[in-house]
């Protein structure tokens, strides 16, 4: 106990300097600040009106009571009154300004006893008499309301010490009621601190309620994703498995199957197997509590290295596809390669569904900070047959591009075709060294 007390005494000067000087001009932090400050412009007008109402009697007291010149009285009263408005933004700095102006005015009247500019007379001195005390109490109240309790206590103690020192050194017999000043300043700090505590408690309750709502929403989303995963597994995975098995068995049901038939059935089975693998990966992501963090861990993931394989499958389905690459190909972050592959895959699927007989060009552009993907098809040779169950492909491509901070544009071309163009930012993942503080 004694050691803690001794350490507190040793650290007191540093604490006072940090609270009342180093951080005096710093703006108010948003955390823990009363919510009513969101309406601060309206309060600025109200406090400014109070400051004007106090400025007039302050000026009159400095001129008539303290015997000061008009210019000096206006300056000192203006500094004290404007401290009320400044306290809404820089409370400690406002306390310094108000206290300094009041002390300077009282010191001028009690020590020099020389009228300023030849105007005025000697009157009753007092640092915080009447309007001065009201102004100082308002500033101290705002300090207690907007800063930590420790700062409010420091400001109160120093203010009380200044009042006591003035009473003992200069105001003996002047009729200055320092007890009233004590009471007013203490009440101002108590009320301000109480309102601050209430505001902080309400802010914490709101934050806790927001966190609870966010957690509830996250759990609801996770439950919905699990439900979707179960439905996909029960319906889609079953049918894909049946397709794969039937494609494998079909050649054995035909006598002397042709090579073309065998090749097509093998392609059907291979695509079904790959679709099952992709579906299992998607189901794992849906069931994962943190899809963004865990999704990249589900392997294998398609990358641009498999683009030729994708194009080959599409060509086997009868679509004429050409590819072109500009720039220097290089490994890209997994998220970029996955999104680029999916965009090309979806664009080719759309071309097969909506542009039968058209030619398709796939162009990749490697740049320093971006990867460009452009898939363009010519006008279809014949009308496309109805394709139920589609319509979310473009939305999915846009979401993939937006997730990386990129852009995606789609639309018809002048020759009657269609183009999908994406710009994906390329940023290397941070290294462990960069993550360290």
N, C-alpha and C positions, 0 to 999 in steps of 0.2 A: 504493500500500500504506500509506504513512504517512498519507495523507489519510483513508483508510478507518478506520485505527486511531484517528486523532484524532476523527473523527466518532463512532465507537463510544464513545469516552471521554466525549464531550460528551452523548451520548444515554443514557449509563448511568443517571444519576439518574432520568430520566423512565421508562426501562424498568423499573427496580426498583420505582418507585412504582406503575406500571401493573400489574406482575405480582404484587407482594406486598401491595399495599394497595388499589388501586382495585377489582381483581377478586377480592379475597380472599373476599368473601361471595357471589360468584356461584356458581350451581349448576354442576355438571359438564355439559359439552356431551355429547350422545349420539354425535356423530360421533367416531370414533377411540377411543371408550371401550371397555375390555375387555368381551368378551361375558359373562364370568363375573359381571358386575355385574347381569345380569338375575336372578340368584339372590341379590341383595343382602340381602333379609330374613334368609336363613339365615346369611350372613356377619356380619350385625349381631349376631346372637345369639352367634356364636363369638367375635367381637372383644370384645363386652361381657363375656363370661366372662373373657377375658384381662385386660381392664381391671380387673375386680373382683379378680383374683388379684394384679395389680400394685398396686392401691390399698392393700391391707393392709400390705405391707412399706414402701410409700412413706410412709404415715401413721406407721408405727412409726419410720422413720428420721428424719422431721421432729421427732417428739416426743423420741425417745431420743438421736439423734445430733446434732440441731440445737438442741435445747433449746427447742422451740416449745411453745406452748399447744395443747391438744387441738383447739379450734375452728379455729384458723388452720391447723394441720397437716391437719385433715380437708378444709378448703376447698382448700388448695393441692394436696394429693394427689388430691382429686376432680377438680380442673380438669385436672391432667396426665393422669390415667387416662381421663377422659371424652373427652380429645382423640383417643384411638384410635378411638372410635366416630364422633366428629364428622368425622374425616378421611375416612370413607367417603362423606361428602356434601359437605363443604367442607374439602378438605385443607389449603389455605393458611391459612385461618382457624384450623384445629385446630393447625397448627404455631405460629402466633402465641400461641395460648392456652397450649399446652404449654411453649413456650420462655419465655413471660412468667412462668408460675407457677414454673418451675424457677429462673429468674434471681431472682425476688422472694424465694423461699425461701433461696437461697444468700446473697443480699445482706443479708437480715435477720440471718442467723447471723454473717456476717463483719464487717458494718459496725456494726450497733447493739450486738450482743453483749448484748442485754437479753432475758431470758426472757419469753415471752408469758404473761399471766395469772398470773404468779408461779410457773409450773410449768415445769420443764425445767432443763437445764444446758447449758453450752457443750460442743459436741462437734465432731467432724470435719466441716467444711463441704465441700460439693461439689455443683455444680449438677446433674451427671449421673453420680452414683456409683450403682452397683448397679441397683436397680429404676428409678431415674430415667433412667439411660442406656438401659435396655431400653425404657422407655416412649417416650423421645425417638427412639430408633432405629426403633421401630414407626411413629411418626408420619411420620418422614422417608421411610421405605420406602413408605408409602401416598401421600405427596406425589409421589415419583418414579414410582409405578405409575399414578397417576390424572391427572397433569398433564403439560405439555410438558417436554421435557428441559431447556430453558432455565430454567424455574422450579425444577426439581429441583437444578440446579447452583447457582442463586442461594441456595436454602435451605441447601444443603450448605456453601457458602463462608461464609455468615453464621454458621451453627452452629459451624463450625471456628474462625472469628474470635472468637466468644463464648467458646468453651472456652479458646482461647489467652489472651484478655484476662483471664479469670478466674484462670487459672494464674499469670499474671505479676503481677497486681495484688493478689490476695487469698489465693491458695492456696499461696504459696511455703512449702515446708517442711511442708505439710499432708499429704503423701503421696498427692496426687491424681494418678492415672495418666492424663495427658491423651493419651498415645500410644494407649492402649486406646480412648479416646473417639473419636479420629480414625479408627482402624481400623474400629470398629463403625459409625460414621456413613457412612464411605465405602462399606463393604460393603453397607449398607442401600440406599444410593442406586444402586449398580451393579446389585444384584439387582432392585430395583424398576424401573429403567429398562430392563433386559434383558427382564423379563416384559412391560413395556408395549410394547416394540418387537415382541415376538413376537405379542402380542395385536392390535396395529395391523396387522401383516402378515397375520394370519389374517382379520381383518375385511375388509381390502382384497381378499383372495382370494375371500371369500364374496360381497362386493359385485360383483366382476368376474364371478364365476360366475352371479350373478343377472342381471346385464346381458346376459351371453352367452345365458342361457336365454330372456330376454325377446326378444332379437334373433332367436333361432332360432324362437321362437313367432310373432313378427311376420312373419318370412319364410314360415313354413308357412301362416299365415293368408292372406298375399298370394297364395301359389301356389294355395291352395284357391279364393280368390275369382276368380282368373284362370281356373281350370278351370270354375267355375260360369258365369262370363261367356261362355266359349267355348260351353258347352252351351246357354245361353240364346240366344246368337246363332245357333247352328246349327239349333235346333229352333223356338223361339218366334218369332224374327224371320222365319224362312222362312214359317211359317204365316200370320203377320200380313200379310206382303207378298202372299201368295196371296189372302187374303181381300180386301185392298184392290183388287187387280187385278180379281178376279172381280166385286166390287161395281161397279167402274167399267165393266166390259164388259157386265154383265147387261142394262142397259136397251137395248142395241143388239141383243140377241138376241130381243127380244120386239117383235112388231108392235103399234104404237100403245100403248105402256105407259101405264098410268094415272098420274095425278099423285101419288097416294098411294104407288104402287110406286116411282116415281122418287125421291120424297122419302125413303122408307125406305132405298133402296139408297144414296142419297147420304149418309144418316146413318151407315150401316154403313161406308162408305168413309172418312168423316171420322173416325169413332171408331178405325178401324184405323190411319189415318195418325197420329193423336195417340198411340195406343198404341205405335206404332213409335218416335215421337220420345221418348216417356217411357222406352221400353226402351233406346234408345241412351244416354240420360242415365244410366240405372241401370248400364248396362254400363261407361260411363266412370268412374262412381264405384267400381264393383267393381275395375276395373283400376288405379285410383289408389292410390298407396302411402299417401296420407294422405286417407282418405275424408272425414273431418270437416272438414279444412281446404279440400280441393279441391271437395267436393260442392256448396258454395254457388256455385261459379264456373261450373257447368254450367247454361247457360240454354237455353231459358226454363224457369223453375220455376213451377208453379201456385201462385197466391196466392188469398186470399179475394176478390180482384177478379173471379176467374173462377167464383165460387160460383154465380152465376145461370146461367152456361153449363152447369155440372155439373147443376144442378137441372133445367134445360130438357131435357138429354139423358135424364135419368131419367123425367121426365114423358112424353117421347116414347115411352119403353118401356112406358108404361101404368101407372106408379105415381103416385098422387096425393100431391104434396108441397107443403107450405106452409112459408114461411120467416118468421122474425121476428127483428128485431135490436133490442137494448136498449143504452142508453148511446150514446156518441158514437163512431161508426166513425172509425178513424184508421189510418195505416200502422203496421204492427208489424214487429219484427225478422223477417228472412226465414225463420229457422228456425221461429218461432212460426206464421207464416202457412202455411208448407208443412205443418207437423204438423197444424194445424187443418183444412186442406183435405183432407189424406189421411184424417183421422179421419172427417170427414163423408162422404167418398167411400166408404170401407170400410163405414160404417154403412148408407149407402143401398144398397150392393151386397148387404149381408146382408139388408136388408129385402126387396129384390127376390127373393132366393133363398129366403128362409125365411118370408116373410109375403106371399104373393100376394094382391092385392086390398086390402091394408091401406092406411090413410092414414098419412102420415109427416109429422112436424113437425120442422123444423130451426130451432134457436134459438141465436143468438150473443149473448153479453153482454160488452160492453166495460167494463172497470173500470179503476181507476187502476193496479193492479199485476197484474191477471190478465185472462185471456180465458176465458170459459166457453163450452163447446160442448155442446149437448144435442140428440140425435137420438132421437126417440121415435116408434115405430110402434104402431098399434092392432092388435087381434087379427086374424089372417089370415082371409079369407073362405073359404078352402079349404086343404086340406092341400098342403104344398109337395112338389114332385117331388124325387127324390134328386138331390143336387148333388155329384158326386165331385170330388176334388182341392181341397177347401177345408178350413179348420180353423185356419189360421194368422193370420186377420185380427185377432182379438181380441188375440193375442200381439203382433202388429205395432203395434196402437194403443197397447197398454200400454208398449211399448218407446219409442215416440215421445214419449209423455207423460213417462215417466221420464227420458228424455234431457234434457228441459228442466227437470227438477225438479218436474214437475207430478203430477197424480193422474188416474186414469181408473177409473170405476165402471161396471159393466154388470150387467144383470139384468132379470128379467121385471117387468111392471107389474101392478097389481091387476086391470086389465080384460083381461088375457091378452095384452098386447102386450109390447114389449121396449124398453129404453131404454139408450142409451150417453151417459154424461156425463163430460166432461173439464174439468179446471181447469188451464190453462197459465199459468205465470208470465210476465209481460211485463217485460222489462228492456231498456232501450236499450243498444245496443252501445257500448263505451267509445270515446271520441274519441282522436285521436292525442295531444292534450295530456295526457289522463289517463294514457296509457301511458308517458309520459316519466317518468324517475325524478326 
